Amino acid sequence: ESEVALGESLKAKRIKNVPRFNLIADVAGDALKERVIVFDRVLVVLGPTFRKGVEFYWTDLGVDASAGMLPSCEARDLTGDGQAEIVLRKRLGKKNSYREYVQVLQFGKSDTPTMIFQSEIGIVTEKGSVENEVRFDSDGGKSAIVITPGKAKNFDAGNYGESRETSMDAALLPWETIA
C-alpha cells in the first residue's frame, strides 16, 4: 500500500526522474528493512511494516540531488544499536560555488527522523576550495565520525576571507590548529 501511495504522490508532484539513490536498510529498527529513496529534492522512507505498511515518510531535502547537490546518501549503523542511520552529504549554493556538509538522520523509535549530527566539510568558490576528509572509524561497538582538514586549493592563511559557519561546526582549515 505504501508503494502505491508513493507512486500516486510522485505523479501528483510531477516527479518523473528515476531515484538518484535507492537503498535497502533497517532504519526503523524492526525485523524488516525499509527502502530509502531520493528523488530530486525529496527523501522517502517506506517499508512493509514502517508506518504499518500503509504510509511513507517524505521530506524536502533542501537540495536538488539531480543537480549534483547531494553527492552521497548512505545508510550505516553509527550508534551500534543495529539500526542504520541515514548519512547525507549536501551542497548548498550553486554547482561551482557551494558549502558542503555532512548530516546524519536517525529514526530511533520514531517514524520521523531526528538530525543527530551535522558539520560543514567543504567550501568551494571561484577563488579556491577547502575540502575536509570524512571517514567512519570503529569505536568499540559504535562508529566514530572522523573529520580531518584535508586539502586546500588556491587558499592559504593569507588569502582566505570566507565567512565562518556559525549554525554548525565549521569546516576545518588546514592552516589552523585543531584538536
C-alpha atoms as one frame of an Amber mdcrd trajectory, in Angstrom:
protein
   0.000   0.000   0.000   2.803   2.451   0.796   4.375   1.901  -2.649   1.048
   2.571  -4.374   0.632   5.748  -2.312   4.192   6.799  -3.203   3.510   6.281
  -6.911   0.401   8.464  -6.684   2.316  11.173  -4.789   5.124  11.186  -7.362
   2.566  11.658 -10.144   0.805  14.451  -8.243   4.104  16.269  -7.635   5.160
  15.639 -11.271   8.345  13.842 -10.289   9.286  11.661 -13.239  13.012  11.149
 -12.678  14.353   7.806 -11.561  15.667   7.783  -7.993  19.132   9.273  -7.512
  19.614   6.948  -4.509  17.699   3.760  -3.705  18.864   1.984  -0.533  17.576
  -1.003   1.422  18.385  -0.784   5.140  16.878  -1.233   8.575  16.362   2.410
   9.533  13.191   1.822  11.593  14.626  -0.819  13.922  12.066  -3.546  13.294
  12.504  -7.018  11.804  12.188  -5.876   8.178  14.258  -3.449   6.126  12.971
  -0.229   4.639  13.587   1.475   1.300  15.329   4.839   1.498  14.851   6.668
  -1.805  15.928  10.100  -3.033  14.080  11.730  -5.936  15.286  15.202  -6.974
  14.804  17.194  -3.704  12.829  14.544  -1.814  13.842  11.845   0.705  11.325
   8.994   1.038  11.304   6.083   3.510   8.808   3.231   3.219   8.514  -0.432
   4.063   6.134  -3.311   4.746   5.978  -2.585   8.486   7.153   1.055   8.530
   4.140   3.196   9.493   2.082  -0.013   9.467   2.908  -0.505   5.778   0.273
   1.975   4.613   2.156   5.281   4.804   5.607   6.568   3.951   7.891   9.314
   5.240   8.517  12.182   2.789  10.607  15.329   3.285  12.184  18.057   1.177
  15.986  17.791   1.480  16.538  21.455   0.665  18.961  20.483  -2.127  18.484
  19.005  -5.597  20.112  15.584  -5.941  19.547  15.521  -9.703  21.623  18.736
  -9.977  24.561  17.160  -8.107  23.877  18.925  -4.816  23.572  15.629  -2.910
  26.804  13.777  -3.772  26.075  10.882  -1.418  23.359   9.223   0.604  24.130
   6.074   2.539  22.764   4.036   5.406  25.126   2.842   8.127  24.784   1.910
  11.787  26.736   4.647  13.549  25.320   4.125  17.039  25.855   0.379  17.357
  22.181  -0.363  18.024  21.675  -2.493  14.889  19.592   0.224  13.276  21.052
   2.228  10.360  21.237   5.988  10.303  20.959   7.958   7.042  24.183   9.810
   6.184  23.802  12.651   3.683  26.416  14.895   2.068  24.649  18.087   0.999
  25.846  21.078  -1.004  24.226  24.471  -0.518  24.747  27.116  -3.163  25.445
  26.751  -6.870  27.093  23.970  -8.847  30.535  25.685  -8.847  30.256  27.698
  -5.622  28.873  25.942  -2.562  29.248  24.902   1.062  29.208  21.153   1.693
  28.208  19.465   4.903  27.577  16.016   6.292  24.278  15.351   8.061  23.150
  12.243   9.962  19.454  11.414  10.412  18.212   8.820  12.901  14.725   7.358
  13.168  15.281   5.804  16.606  11.893   4.661  17.910  10.052   7.305  15.886
   8.689   7.236  12.342  10.125  10.732  11.787  13.911  11.184  11.791  15.924
  13.458  14.028  19.151  15.085  12.924  21.809  13.795  15.327  24.927  15.213
  13.677  25.826  17.940  11.214  29.140  19.536  10.279  30.420  21.668   7.426
  33.087  19.785   5.469  33.819  21.884   2.412  33.855  25.332   0.870  34.127
  25.754  -2.890  34.296  29.187  -4.523  35.570  30.639  -7.792  38.761  31.650
  -5.919  39.564  28.289  -4.345  38.376  25.438  -2.163  38.796  23.742   1.200
  37.756  20.101   1.403  37.765  18.121   4.639  38.150  14.344   4.677  35.382
  12.369   6.371  35.731   8.768   7.457  33.965   6.396   9.807  36.219   4.566
  12.270  35.284   1.752  14.614  34.933   2.897  18.210  34.012  -0.193  20.210
  30.525  -1.215  19.123  29.860   2.169  17.578  31.316   4.230  14.755  33.189
   7.485  15.176  32.865  10.180  12.539  36.375  11.496  11.954  36.783  14.773
  10.090  40.298  15.939   9.189  41.397  19.156   7.458  42.058  17.513   4.100
  43.309  19.922   1.473  43.010  23.482   0.273  43.321  24.628  -3.325  44.334
  28.256  -4.020  43.575  29.194  -0.398  46.005  29.701   2.482  46.043  31.599
   5.779  46.972  34.820   3.975  44.238  34.960   1.343  41.303  33.058   2.854
  38.470  35.507   3.518  35.332  33.353   3.503  32.853  33.723   6.355  32.864
  31.040   9.053  29.849  28.802   9.511  28.056  29.555  12.792  24.948  27.328
  12.654  27.035  24.116  12.916  30.678  23.107  13.296  32.628  24.965  10.611
  34.911  23.311   8.057  38.419  22.657   9.347  41.056  24.845   7.715  44.420
  23.147   7.012  46.432  26.095   8.349  44.642  26.250  11.706  45.439  24.279
  14.857  42.770  21.670  15.606  42.137  19.218  18.398
